[in-house]
Amino acid sequence: QVRVVESGGGLVQAGESLTLSCAVSGLTYSIRSYDWYRQAPGKQRLWVATMRSVSATYGDQVKGRFTASRDDAKVTGYLQMNSLQPEDTAVYYCNVVEEQTGKDYWGQGTQVTVSS
């Protein structure tokens, strides 16, 4: 059974930082990419960042503030979020894509709340 578990969310003040983790277990093959999304209340889920094997891409709303990374030995992806702003408040989700199969799996999300 594949499990994707996000953690690291919380309540912070504007300008502070958080690092989210995405721990994966149960996959047969390695992970092609970790994709991060967020969903604010009443809004659609939006793509935030993608961490592939060695490179990352970011949405315009977080570019320069967020950094994605991965530790393949730990089968975990990370999203370091700096200079957080109230508009970053959302539930953050991790979606992993498995090599060979191309199947993707979602985590349950972790809440990030930024107060002004």
TIVO-348478 format. One record per residue: residue number from 1; residue in three letters; x negated, y negated, z of N, C-alpha, C in turn. Coordinates in nm, 4 decimals. Layout:
REM TIVO-348478
<atom resi="NUM" resn="ALA" n_u="X" n_v="Y" n_w="Z" ca_u="X" ca_v="Y" ca_w="Z" c_u="X" c_v="Y" c_w="Z"/>
...
//
This chain:
REM TIVO-348478
<atom resi="1" resn="GLN" n_u="-0.0843" n_v="0.1192" n_w="0.0000" ca_u="0.0000" ca_v="0.0000" ca_w="0.0000" c_u="-0.0883" c_v="-0.1249" c_w="0.0000"/>
<atom resi="2" resn="VAL" n_u="-0.0604" n_v="-0.2150" n_w="-0.0911" ca_u="-0.1380" ca_v="-0.3381" ca_w="-0.1019" c_u="-0.0843" c_v="-0.4406" c_w="-0.0030"/>
<atom resi="3" resn="ARG" n_u="-0.1756" n_v="-0.5011" n_w="0.0685" ca_u="-0.1387" ca_v="-0.6087" ca_w="0.1608" c_u="-0.2210" c_v="-0.7321" c_w="0.1294"/>
<atom resi="4" resn="VAL" n_u="-0.1532" n_v="-0.8445" n_w="0.1254" ca_u="-0.2168" ca_v="-0.9748" ca_w="0.1067" c_u="-0.1714" c_v="-1.0614" c_w="0.2236"/>
<atom resi="5" resn="VAL" n_u="-0.2656" n_v="-1.1044" n_w="0.3050" ca_u="-0.2309" ca_v="-1.1766" ca_w="0.4269" c_u="-0.3044" c_v="-1.3095" c_w="0.4311"/>
<atom resi="6" resn="GLU" n_u="-0.2273" n_v="-1.4169" n_w="0.4271" ca_u="-0.2848" ca_v="-1.5500" ca_w="0.4439" c_u="-0.2895" c_v="-1.5863" c_w="0.5915"/>
<atom resi="7" resn="SER" n_u="-0.3876" n_v="-1.6667" n_w="0.6259" ca_u="-0.3978" ca_v="-1.7170" ca_w="0.7620" c_u="-0.4743" c_v="-1.8485" c_w="0.7595"/>
<atom resi="8" resn="GLY" n_u="-0.4714" n_v="-1.9183" n_w="0.8725" ca_u="-0.5485" ca_v="-2.0406" ca_w="0.8846" c_u="-0.4679" c_v="-2.1683" c_w="0.8765"/>
<atom resi="9" resn="GLY" n_u="-0.3397" n_v="-2.1558" n_w="0.8513" ca_u="-0.2567" ca_v="-2.2753" ca_w="0.8478" c_u="-0.2390" c_v="-2.3349" c_w="0.9864"/>
<atom resi="10" resn="GLY" n_u="-0.1794" n_v="-2.4527" n_w="0.9889" ca_u="-0.1550" ca_v="-2.5166" ca_w="1.1173" c_u="-0.1130" c_v="-2.6606" c_w="1.1003"/>
<atom resi="11" resn="LEU" n_u="-0.1130" n_v="-2.7309" n_w="1.2111" ca_u="-0.0759" ca_v="-2.8728" ca_w="1.2152" c_u="-0.2012" c_v="-2.9558" c_w="1.2359"/>
<atom resi="12" resn="VAL" n_u="-0.2267" n_v="-3.0473" n_w="1.1442" ca_u="-0.3431" ca_v="-3.1346" ca_w="1.1553" c_u="-0.3012" c_v="-3.2780" c_w="1.1256"/>
<atom resi="13" resn="GLN" n_u="-0.3892" n_v="-3.3706" n_w="1.1581" ca_u="-0.3646" ca_v="-3.5103" ca_w="1.1257" c_u="-0.4254" c_v="-3.5432" c_w="0.9895"/>
<atom resi="14" resn="ALA" n_u="-0.3760" n_v="-3.6482" n_w="0.9307" ca_u="-0.4291" ca_v="-3.6919" ca_w="0.8016" c_u="-0.5792" c_v="-3.7163" c_w="0.8121"/>
<atom resi="15" resn="GLY" n_u="-0.6506" n_v="-3.6703" n_w="0.7105" ca_u="-0.7946" ca_v="-3.6845" ca_w="0.7068" c_u="-0.8709" c_v="-3.5647" c_w="0.7602"/>
<atom resi="16" resn="GLU" n_u="-0.8011" n_v="-3.4765" n_w="0.8277" ca_u="-0.8663" ca_v="-3.3587" ca_w="0.8842" c_u="-0.8746" c_v="-3.2458" c_w="0.7816"/>
<atom resi="17" resn="SER" n_u="-0.9339" n_v="-3.1350" n_w="0.8252" ca_u="-0.9586" ca_v="-3.0225" ca_w="0.7345" c_u="-0.9002" c_v="-2.8929" c_w="0.7902"/>
<atom resi="18" resn="LEU" n_u="-0.8746" n_v="-2.8016" n_w="0.6997" ca_u="-0.8348" ca_v="-2.6657" ca_w="0.7334" c_u="-0.8954" c_v="-2.5715" c_w="0.6307"/>
<atom resi="19" resn="THR" n_u="-0.9202" n_v="-2.4490" n_w="0.6730" ca_u="-0.9619" ca_v="-2.3458" ca_w="0.5793" c_u="-0.8643" c_v="-2.2295" c_w="0.5871"/>
<atom resi="20" resn="LEU" n_u="-0.8047" n_v="-2.1982" n_w="0.4741" ca_u="-0.7129" ca_v="-2.0856" ca_w="0.4654" c_u="-0.7890" c_v="-1.9617" c_w="0.4204"/>
<atom resi="21" resn="SER" n_u="-0.7438" n_v="-1.8472" n_w="0.4683" ca_u="-0.8008" ca_v="-1.7194" ca_w="0.4271" c_u="-0.6925" c_v="-1.6339" c_w="0.3624"/>
<atom resi="22" resn="CYS" n_u="-0.7364" n_v="-1.5487" n_w="0.2734" ca_u="-0.6463" ca_v="-1.4558" ca_w="0.2046" c_u="-0.7133" c_v="-1.3189" c_w="0.2078"/>
<atom resi="23" resn="ALA" n_u="-0.6716" n_v="-1.2371" n_w="0.3021" ca_u="-0.7323" ca_v="-1.1053" ca_w="0.3208" c_u="-0.6501" c_v="-1.0002" c_w="0.2465"/>
<atom resi="24" resn="VAL" n_u="-0.7193" n_v="-0.9170" n_w="0.1701" ca_u="-0.6526" ca_v="-0.8202" ca_w="0.0841" c_u="-0.6975" c_v="-0.6789" c_w="0.1204"/>
<atom resi="25" resn="SER" n_u="-0.6032" n_v="-0.5876" n_w="0.1189" ca_u="-0.6356" ca_v="-0.4474" ca_w="0.1419" c_u="-0.5461" c_v="-0.3597" c_w="0.0556"/>
<atom resi="26" resn="GLY" n_u="-0.5926" n_v="-0.2391" n_w="0.0298" ca_u="-0.5112" ca_v="-0.1409" ca_w="-0.0403" c_u="-0.5224" c_v="-0.1396" c_w="-0.1924"/>
<atom resi="27" resn="LEU" n_u="-0.6055" n_v="-0.2267" n_w="-0.2482" ca_u="-0.6195" ca_v="-0.2266" ca_w="-0.3936" c_u="-0.7078" c_v="-0.1123" c_w="-0.4401"/>
<atom resi="28" resn="THR" n_u="-0.6807" n_v="-0.0650" n_w="-0.5606" ca_u="-0.7630" ca_v="0.0399" ca_w="-0.6191" c_u="-0.8873" c_v="-0.0189" c_w="-0.6854"/>
<atom resi="29" resn="TYR" n_u="-0.8685" n_v="-0.1326" n_w="-0.7515" ca_u="-0.9779" ca_v="-0.1973" ca_w="-0.8232" c_u="-1.0142" c_v="-0.3285" c_w="-0.7563"/>
<atom resi="30" resn="SER" n_u="-1.1160" n_v="-0.3908" n_w="-0.8083" ca_u="-1.1586" ca_v="-0.5189" ca_w="-0.7512" c_u="-1.0610" c_v="-0.6290" c_w="-0.7905"/>
<atom resi="31" resn="ILE" n_u="-1.0847" n_v="-0.7459" n_w="-0.7351" ca_u="-0.9946" ca_v="-0.8592" ca_w="-0.7566" c_u="-1.0474" c_v="-0.9477" c_w="-0.8678"/>
<atom resi="32" resn="ARG" n_u="-0.9651" n_v="-0.9682" n_w="-0.9678" ca_u="-1.0026" ca_v="-1.0557" ca_w="-1.0781" c_u="-0.9991" c_v="-1.2018" c_w="-1.0338"/>
<atom resi="33" resn="SER" n_u="-0.8982" n_v="-1.2401" n_w="-0.9646" ca_u="-0.8876" ca_v="-1.3794" ca_w="-0.9221" c_u="-0.7995" c_v="-1.3918" c_w="-0.7986"/>
<atom resi="34" resn="TYR" n_u="-0.8286" n_v="-1.4946" n_w="-0.7229" ca_u="-0.7431" ca_v="-1.5402" ca_w="-0.6138" c_u="-0.6790" c_v="-1.6701" c_w="-0.6611"/>
<atom resi="35" resn="ASP" n_u="-0.5481" n_v="-1.6735" n_w="-0.6634" ca_u="-0.4764" ca_v="-1.7935" ca_w="-0.7037" c_u="-0.4016" c_v="-1.8485" c_w="-0.5832"/>
<atom resi="36" resn="TRP" n_u="-0.4187" n_v="-1.9767" n_w="-0.5623" ca_u="-0.3523" ca_v="-2.0425" ca_w="-0.4511" c_u="-0.2387" c_v="-2.1298" c_w="-0.5043"/>
<atom resi="37" resn="TYR" n_u="-0.1263" n_v="-2.1219" n_w="-0.4356" ca_u="-0.0090" ca_v="-2.2015" ca_w="-0.4678" c_u="0.0418" c_v="-2.2662" c_w="-0.3398"/>
<atom resi="38" resn="ARG" n_u="0.1253" n_v="-2.3661" n_w="-0.3567" ca_u="0.1918" ca_v="-2.4239" ca_w="-0.2402" c_u="0.3339" c_v="-2.4621" c_w="-0.2763"/>
<atom resi="39" resn="GLN" n_u="0.4177" n_v="-2.4614" n_w="-0.1735" ca_u="0.5577" ca_v="-2.4949" ca_w="-0.1926" c_u="0.6032" c_v="-2.5839" c_w="-0.0792"/>
<atom resi="40" resn="ALA" n_u="0.6340" n_v="-2.7071" n_w="-0.1138" ca_u="0.6864" ca_v="-2.8014" ca_w="-0.0165" c_u="0.8364" c_v="-2.7793" c_w="-0.0027"/>
<atom resi="41" resn="PRO" n_u="0.8939" n_v="-2.8207" n_w="0.1090" ca_u="1.0381" ca_v="-2.8013" ca_w="0.1305" c_u="1.1216" c_v="-2.8602" c_w="0.0178"/>
<atom resi="42" resn="GLY" n_u="1.2104" n_v="-2.7799" n_w="-0.0367" ca_u="1.2994" ca_v="-2.8270" ca_w="-0.1407" c_u="1.2368" c_v="-2.8441" c_w="-0.2772"/>
<atom resi="43" resn="LYS" n_u="1.1115" n_v="-2.7986" n_w="-0.2909" ca_u="1.0427" ca_v="-2.8170" ca_w="-0.4185" c_u="0.9970" c_v="-2.6830" c_w="-0.4737"/>
<atom resi="44" resn="GLN" n_u="0.9555" n_v="-2.6855" n_w="-0.5994" ca_u="0.9071" ca_v="-2.5630" ca_w="-0.6637" c_u="0.7684" c_v="-2.5257" c_w="-0.6119"/>
<atom resi="45" resn="ARG" n_u="0.7371" n_v="-2.3993" n_w="-0.6257" ca_u="0.6027" ca_v="-2.3531" ca_w="-0.5926" c_u="0.5081" c_v="-2.3994" c_w="-0.7032"/>
<atom resi="46" resn="LEU" n_u="0.3994" n_v="-2.4629" n_w="-0.6632" ca_u="0.3053" ca_v="-2.5202" ca_w="-0.7586" c_u="0.1673" c_v="-2.4586" c_w="-0.7429"/>
<atom resi="47" resn="TRP" n_u="0.1015" n_v="-2.4431" n_w="-0.8549" ca_u="-0.0343" ca_v="-2.3904" ca_w="-0.8541" c_u="-0.1301" c_v="-2.4935" c_w="-0.7956"/>
<atom resi="48" resn="VAL" n_u="-0.2252" n_v="-2.4472" n_w="-0.7150" ca_u="-0.3217" ca_v="-2.5349" ca_w="-0.6505" c_u="-0.4634" c_v="-2.5089" c_w="-0.7012"/>
<atom resi="49" resn="ALA" n_u="-0.5032" n_v="-2.3812" n_w="-0.7020" ca_u="-0.6411" ca_v="-2.3495" ca_w="-0.7385" c_u="-0.6519" c_v="-2.2025" c_w="-0.7755"/>
<atom resi="50" resn="THR" n_u="-0.7538" n_v="-2.1720" n_w="-0.8539" ca_u="-0.7863" ca_v="-2.0348" ca_w="-0.8899" c_u="-0.9340" c_v="-2.0105" c_w="-0.8698"/>
<atom resi="51" resn="MET" n_u="-0.9633" n_v="-1.9028" n_w="-0.7987" ca_u="-1.1035" ca_v="-1.8616" ca_w="-0.7802" c_u="-1.1248" c_v="-1.7322" c_w="-0.8568"/>
<atom resi="52" resn="ARG" n_u="-1.2050" n_v="-1.7383" n_w="-0.9629" ca_u="-1.2369" ca_v="-1.6188" ca_w="-1.0395" c_u="-1.3658" c_v="-1.5581" c_w="-0.9826"/>
<atom resi="53" resn="SER" n_u="-1.4380" n_v="-1.4853" n_w="-1.0630" ca_u="-1.5547" ca_v="-1.4161" ca_w="-1.0091" c_u="-1.6600" c_v="-1.5125" c_w="-0.9558"/>
<atom resi="54" resn="VAL" n_u="-1.6874" n_v="-1.6179" n_w="-1.0334" ca_u="-1.7910" ca_v="-1.7122" ca_w="-0.9903" c_u="-1.7496" c_v="-1.8576" c_w="-1.0037"/>
<atom resi="55" resn="SER" n_u="-1.6380" n_v="-1.8834" n_w="-1.0653" ca_u="-1.5983" ca_v="-2.0226" ca_w="-1.0872" c_u="-1.4561" c_v="-2.0453" c_w="-1.0389"/>
<atom resi="56" resn="ALA" n_u="-1.4283" n_v="-2.1715" n_w="-1.0112" ca_u="-1.2958" ca_v="-2.2099" ca_w="-0.9634" c_u="-1.2413" c_v="-2.3258" c_w="-1.0453"/>
<atom resi="57" resn="THR" n_u="-1.1104" n_v="-2.3312" n_w="-1.0542" ca_u="-1.0430" ca_v="-2.4445" ca_w="-1.1158" c_u="-0.9368" c_v="-2.4956" c_w="-1.0199"/>
<atom resi="58" resn="TYR" n_u="-0.9043" n_v="-2.6236" n_w="-1.0354" ca_u="-0.8169" ca_v="-2.6894" ca_w="-0.9391" c_u="-0.7112" c_v="-2.7748" c_w="-1.0080"/>
<atom resi="59" resn="GLY" n_u="-0.6008" n_v="-2.7879" n_w="-0.9387" ca_u="-0.5005" ca_v="-2.8807" ca_w="-0.9847" c_u="-0.5452" c_v="-3.0232" c_w="-0.9584"/>
<atom resi="60" resn="ASP" n_u="-0.4930" n_v="-3.1153" n_w="-1.0351" ca_u="-0.5346" ca_v="-3.2544" ca_w="-1.0225" c_u="-0.5066" c_v="-3.3093" c_w="-0.8832"/>
<atom resi="61" resn="GLN" n_u="-0.4020" n_v="-3.2601" n_w="-0.8191" ca_u="-0.3625" ca_v="-3.3155" ca_w="-0.6899" c_u="-0.4596" c_v="-3.2791" c_w="-0.5781"/>
<atom resi="62" resn="VAL" n_u="-0.5461" n_v="-3.1809" n_w="-0.6004" ca_u="-0.6383" ca_v="-3.1400" ca_w="-0.4950" c_u="-0.7845" c_v="-3.1453" c_w="-0.5383"/>
<atom resi="63" resn="LYS" n_u="-0.8085" n_v="-3.1740" n_w="-0.6639" ca_u="-0.9446" ca_v="-3.1742" ca_w="-0.7156" c_u="-1.0310" c_v="-3.2722" c_w="-0.6365"/>
<atom resi="64" resn="GLY" n_u="-1.1468" n_v="-3.2261" n_w="-0.5959" ca_u="-1.2375" ca_v="-3.3097" ca_w="-0.5192" c_u="-1.2178" c_v="-3.3004" c_w="-0.3693"/>
<atom resi="65" resn="ARG" n_u="-1.1055" n_v="-3.2444" n_w="-0.3260" ca_u="-1.0780" ca_v="-3.2308" ca_w="-0.1828" c_u="-1.0747" c_v="-3.0846" c_w="-0.1383"/>
<atom resi="66" resn="PHE" n_u="-1.0282" n_v="-2.9971" n_w="-0.2246" ca_u="-1.0163" ca_v="-2.8555" ca_w="-0.1912" c_u="-1.1270" c_v="-2.7762" c_w="-0.2618"/>
<atom resi="67" resn="THR" n_u="-1.1743" n_v="-2.6717" n_w="-0.1942" ca_u="-1.2751" ca_v="-2.5837" ca_w="-0.2516" c_u="-1.2342" c_v="-2.4394" c_w="-0.2298"/>
<atom resi="68" resn="ALA" n_u="-1.2242" n_v="-2.3647" n_w="-0.3392" ca_u="-1.1920" ca_v="-2.2228" ca_w="-0.3311" c_u="-1.3196" c_v="-2.1403" c_w="-0.3337"/>
<atom resi="69" resn="SER" n_u="-1.3175" n_v="-2.0302" n_w="-0.2634" ca_u="-1.4322" ca_v="-1.9396" ca_w="-0.2630" c_u="-1.3828" c_v="-1.7982" c_w="-0.2367"/>
<atom resi="70" resn="ARG" n_u="-1.4754" n_v="-1.7036" n_w="-0.2391" ca_u="-1.4378" ca_v="-1.5652" ca_w="-0.2131" c_u="-1.5568" c_v="-1.4907" c_w="-0.1554"/>
<atom resi="71" resn="ASP" n_u="-1.5259" n_v="-1.3889" n_w="-0.0767" ca_u="-1.6263" ca_v="-1.2993" ca_w="-0.0220" c_u="-1.5835" c_v="-1.1586" c_w="-0.0624"/>
<atom resi="72" resn="ASP" n_u="-1.6458" n_v="-1.1048" n_w="-0.1657" ca_u="-1.6030" ca_v="-0.9758" ca_w="-0.2180" c_u="-1.6308" c_v="-0.8620" c_w="-0.1205"/>
<atom resi="73" resn="ALA" n_u="-1.7319" n_v="-0.8765" n_w="-0.0389" ca_u="-1.7598" ca_v="-0.7729" ca_w="0.0604" c_u="-1.6460" c_v="-0.7624" c_w="0.1619"/>
<atom resi="74" resn="LYS" n_u="-1.5848" n_v="-0.8766" n_w="0.1903" ca_u="-1.4743" ca_v="-0.8785" ca_w="0.2862" c_u="-1.3382" c_v="-0.8714" c_w="0.2176"/>
<atom resi="75" resn="VAL" n_u="-1.3383" n_v="-0.8702" n_w="0.0854" ca_u="-1.2147" ca_v="-0.8710" ca_w="0.0062" c_u="-1.1235" c_v="-0.9829" c_w="0.0561"/>
<atom resi="76" resn="THR" n_u="-1.1795" n_v="-1.0993" n_w="0.0608" ca_u="-1.1089" ca_v="-1.2164" ca_w="0.1153" c_u="-1.1385" c_v="-1.3388" c_w="0.0303"/>
<atom resi="77" resn="GLY" n_u="-1.0351" n_v="-1.4165" n_w="0.0070" ca_u="-1.0501" ca_v="-1.5451" ca_w="-0.0583" c_u="-1.0280" c_v="-1.6563" c_w="0.0413"/>
<atom resi="78" resn="TYR" n_u="-1.0829" n_v="-1.7730" n_w="0.0096" ca_u="-1.0727" ca_v="-1.8858" ca_w="0.1014" c_u="-1.0335" c_v="-2.0115" c_w="0.0241"/>
<atom resi="79" resn="LEU" n_u="-0.9675" n_v="-2.0998" n_w="0.0950" ca_u="-0.9364" ca_v="-2.2315" ca_w="0.0405" c_u="-0.9702" c_v="-2.3334" c_w="0.1484"/>
<atom resi="80" resn="GLN" n_u="-1.0807" n_v="-2.4025" n_w="0.1279" ca_u="-1.1199" ca_v="-2.5077" ca_w="0.2204" c_u="-1.0521" c_v="-2.6364" c_w="0.1769"/>
<atom resi="81" resn="MET" n_u="-0.9817" n_v="-2.6978" n_w="0.2688" ca_u="-0.9035" ca_v="-2.8168" ca_w="0.2377" c_u="-0.9535" c_v="-2.9329" c_w="0.3224"/>
<atom resi="82" resn="ASN" n_u="-1.0084" n_v="-3.0314" n_w="0.2559" ca_u="-1.0601" ca_v="-3.1498" ca_w="0.3240" c_u="-0.9733" c_v="-3.2714" c_w="0.2950"/>
<atom resi="83" resn="SER" n_u="-0.9892" n_v="-3.3712" n_w="0.3768" ca_u="-0.9162" ca_v="-3.4977" ca_w="0.3587" c_u="-0.7671" c_v="-3.4724" c_w="0.3362"/>
<atom resi="84" resn="LEU" n_u="-0.7100" n_v="-3.3920" n_w="0.4216" ca_u="-0.5690" ca_v="-3.3567" ca_w="0.4062" c_u="-0.4793" c_v="-3.4787" c_w="0.4246"/>
<atom resi="85" resn="GLN" n_u="-0.3739" n_v="-3.4812" n_w="0.3465" ca_u="-0.2779" ca_v="-3.5899" ca_w="0.3491" c_u="-0.1381" c_v="-3.5347" c_w="0.3735"/>
<atom resi="86" resn="PRO" n_u="-0.0467" n_v="-3.6181" n_w="0.4203" ca_u="0.0894" ca_v="-3.5680" ca_w="0.4458" c_u="0.1518" c_v="-3.4996" c_w="0.3253"/>
<atom resi="87" resn="GLU" n_u="0.1193" n_v="-3.5445" n_w="0.2064" ca_u="0.1753" ca_v="-3.4823" ca_w="0.0858" c_u="0.1208" c_v="-3.3421" c_w="0.0596"/>
<atom resi="88" resn="ASP" n_u="0.0192" n_v="-3.3012" n_w="0.1366" ca_u="-0.0313" ca_v="-3.1646" ca_w="0.1258" c_u="0.0506" c_v="-3.0675" c_w="0.2100"/>
<atom resi="89" resn="THR" n_u="0.1434" n_v="-3.1197" n_w="0.2870" ca_u="0.2284" ca_v="-3.0348" ca_w="0.3701" c_u="0.3090" c_v="-2.9389" c_w="0.2839"/>
<atom resi="90" resn="ALA" n_u="0.2964" n_v="-2.8099" n_w="0.3129" ca_u="0.3634" ca_v="-2.7074" ca_w="0.2326" c_u="0.3331" c_v="-2.5712" c_w="0.2929"/>
<atom resi="91" resn="VAL" n_u="0.4018" n_v="-2.4711" n_w="0.2430" ca_u="0.3621" ca_v="-2.3331" ca_w="0.2676" c_u="0.2650" c_v="-2.2954" c_w="0.1565"/>
<atom resi="92" resn="TYR" n_u="0.1499" n_v="-2.2461" n_w="0.1952" ca_u="0.0469" ca_v="-2.2095" ca_w="0.0992" c_u="0.0471" c_v="-2.0573" c_w="0.0800"/>
<atom resi="93" resn="TYR" n_u="0.0467" n_v="-2.0176" n_w="-0.0457" ca_u="0.0516" ca_v="-1.8766" ca_w="-0.0811" c_u="-0.0728" c_v="-1.8355" c_w="-0.1593"/>
<atom resi="94" resn="CYS" n_u="-0.1111" n_v="-1.7121" n_w="-0.1387" ca_u="-0.2203" ca_v="-1.6527" ca_w="-0.2132" c_u="-0.1623" c_v="-1.5453" c_w="-0.3054"/>
<atom resi="95" resn="ASN" n_u="-0.2073" n_v="-1.5457" n_w="-0.4291" ca_u="-0.1689" ca_v="-1.4438" ca_w="-0.5260" c_u="-0.2964" c_v="-1.3840" c_w="-0.5824"/>
<atom resi="96" resn="VAL" n_u="-0.3118" n_v="-1.2538" n_w="-0.5719" ca_u="-0.4334" ca_v="-1.1896" ca_w="-0.6218" c_u="-0.4006" c_v="-1.1051" c_w="-0.7440"/>
<atom resi="97" resn="VAL" n_u="-0.4914" n_v="-1.1075" n_w="-0.8393" ca_u="-0.4769" ca_v="-1.0302" ca_w="-0.9616" c_u="-0.5828" c_v="-0.9207" c_w="-0.9617"/>
<atom resi="98" resn="GLU" n_u="-0.5381" n_v="-0.7990" n_w="-0.9817" ca_u="-0.6272" ca_v="-0.6841" ca_w="-0.9767" c_u="-0.6913" c_v="-0.6585" c_w="-1.1126"/>
<atom resi="99" resn="GLU" n_u="-0.8218" n_v="-0.6309" n_w="-1.1109" ca_u="-0.8908" ca_v="-0.5910" ca_w="-1.2336" c_u="-0.8303" c_v="-0.4609" c_w="-1.2868"/>
<atom resi="100" resn="GLN" n_u="-0.8523" n_v="-0.4352" n_w="-1.4139" ca_u="-0.8076" ca_v="-0.3131" ca_w="-1.4817" c_u="-0.6565" c_v="-0.3108" c_w="-1.5031"/>
<atom resi="101" resn="THR" n_u="-0.5800" n_v="-0.3306" n_w="-1.3966" ca_u="-0.4345" ca_v="-0.3203" ca_w="-1.4089" c_u="-0.3688" c_v="-0.4525" c_w="-1.4445"/>
<atom resi="102" resn="GLY" n_u="-0.4290" n_v="-0.5626" n_w="-1.3993" ca_u="-0.3678" ca_v="-0.6923" ca_w="-1.4197" c_u="-0.2489" c_v="-0.7181" c_w="-1.3293"/>
<atom resi="103" resn="LYS" n_u="-0.2215" n_v="-0.6272" n_w="-1.2385" ca_u="-0.1103" ca_v="-0.6471" ca_w="-1.1462" c_u="-0.1448" c_v="-0.7584" c_w="-1.0486"/>
<atom resi="104" resn="ASP" n_u="-0.0403" n_v="-0.8295" n_w="-1.0057" ca_u="-0.0644" ca_v="-0.9341" ca_w="-0.9071" c_u="0.0203" c_v="-0.9107" c_w="-0.7838"/>
<atom resi="105" resn="TYR" n_u="-0.0283" n_v="-0.9627" n_w="-0.6739" ca_u="0.0350" ca_v="-0.9413" ca_w="-0.5440" c_u="0.0360" c_v="-1.0721" c_w="-0.4658"/>
<atom resi="106" resn="TRP" n_u="0.1483" n_v="-1.0980" n_w="-0.4003" ca_u="0.1655" ca_v="-1.2204" ca_w="-0.3215" c_u="0.1533" c_v="-1.1913" c_w="-0.1735"/>
<atom resi="107" resn="GLY" n_u="0.1034" n_v="-1.2913" n_w="-0.1023" ca_u="0.1086" ca_v="-1.2882" ca_w="0.0425" c_u="0.2361" c_v="-1.3542" c_w="0.0910"/>
<atom resi="108" resn="GLN" n_u="0.2505" n_v="-1.3589" n_w="0.2226" ca_u="0.3731" ca_v="-1.4109" ca_w="0.2824" c_u="0.3689" c_v="-1.5620" c_w="0.3027"/>
<atom resi="109" resn="GLY" n_u="0.2514" n_v="-1.6193" n_w="0.2870" ca_u="0.2370" ca_v="-1.7640" ca_w="0.3004" c_u="0.1951" c_v="-1.8062" c_w="0.4400"/>
<atom resi="110" resn="THR" n_u="0.1342" n_v="-1.9239" n_w="0.4464" ca_u="0.0956" ca_v="-1.9827" ca_w="0.5742" c_u="0.1289" c_v="-2.1314" c_w="0.5695"/>
<atom resi="111" resn="GLN" n_u="0.1857" n_v="-2.1810" n_w="0.6767" ca_u="0.2340" ca_v="-2.3197" ca_w="0.6805" c_u="0.1206" c_v="-2.4157" c_w="0.7120"/>
<atom resi="112" resn="VAL" n_u="0.1116" n_v="-2.5196" n_w="0.6324" ca_u="0.0194" ca_v="-2.6303" ca_w="0.6580" c_u="0.1025" c_v="-2.7567" c_w="0.6735"/>
<atom resi="113" resn="THR" n_u="0.0857" n_v="-2.8227" n_w="0.7865" ca_u="0.1580" ca_v="-2.9462" ca_w="0.8129" c_u="0.0580" c_v="-3.0555" c_w="0.8456"/>
<atom resi="114" resn="VAL" n_u="0.0668" n_v="-3.1652" n_w="0.7730" ca_u="-0.0248" ca_v="-3.2769" ca_w="0.7924" c_u="0.0554" c_v="-3.3973" c_w="0.8393"/>
<atom resi="115" resn="SER" n_u="0.0228" n_v="-3.4461" n_w="0.9566" ca_u="0.0931" ca_v="-3.5625" ca_w="1.0102" c_u="0.0163" c_v="-3.6901" c_w="0.9774"/>
<atom resi="116" resn="SER" n_u="0.0913" n_v="-3.7979" n_w="0.9640" ca_u="0.0284" ca_v="-3.9260" ca_w="0.9287" c_u="-0.0144" c_v="-4.0028" c_w="1.0521"/>
//
